[in-house]
Amino acid sequence: METRYDELIERLRTAAQPERVVPPEFTAYLETVRMQAYKVTDRDVQALKDAGFSEDQIFEHTVSTAVAAGLERLEAGLGAL
């Protein structure tokens, strides 16, 4: 089903860079972001910082994963119509 937002959604998908390489240290954290974002804690972020990742890196991976999860849900909802 086409919507008037398709172009904007595609631009968002591209900007989020969902194909970016994810370091293994992010696996559990990003799974939490994808499935239960409300459970992410300061401790989770601090563990990534302690592992040597910058706030920018953590932010970029978080946003990429959150956008991808949101778009998956959007597509599922549109597919149900």
N, C-alpha and C positions, 0 to 999 in steps of 0.2 A: 504494500500500500504506500503510495507516494504522499508526502506531505509538503507543505511549503517550507518546512525546516530542513529538508534533506541536504541542501548545500551547506547549511550551517553545521549540521551534525557531522558531515564528512570533514569539514574544516576542523572541527573539534577533535575528531578521531585522529586526524593527521597530526595536529599540534600536540596531542598527548603522547605521541610516539610509543604506541603499545608494543612495538617490536624491539624496543631497547633491551639490551642485555642486562639481566638482573644478577647481581652477585649472589652466591648461595646464602650468604648471611641474611639476606632480605626475605628468603622464602617464607618462613613462618609469619613474619610481620606482614608481608603483603597478602598472604592468605587471610589473615585477620582483617586487613583493610577491605579485601574483596567480599568477604562473607559476613563479617560482624564488626564493621568499623567502629561501632560504639564501644567496643571492648579494647581499643587501642589506648595505651596508657603512656604517661611520661616515661615510665620505666622502659617500655619497649623502644621508644625513640632514643633514650639515653644509652641503651645497650648497643644500638647501631653507631651512635657517636663514639662510644668507648671502643668499638671495633675499628674506628678510624674513618668513618664516613662523615662528610660534612652535612650541615643542615640543608644546604642546597641539594645535595645528592638525595638525601632522605625525602625532601619535599618533592623533587621531580619524580621519584619512583612512586611516592604516595599518590600524587595527582594522576599520574599515568594509569595506575591500577584502579583508582577510584573512578576515573572517567570511563575506562574500559568496562568496569562492572556496571556503571550506570547505563552505558549504551547497550550492553547485553540485556539488561532489564527492559529498557525502552523497546528494543527489537522484539523481545518476547511478548511484551504487552501489545505492540502493534500487530504482531502475528496472531494474537488471540482475537483480534477484531473480525 
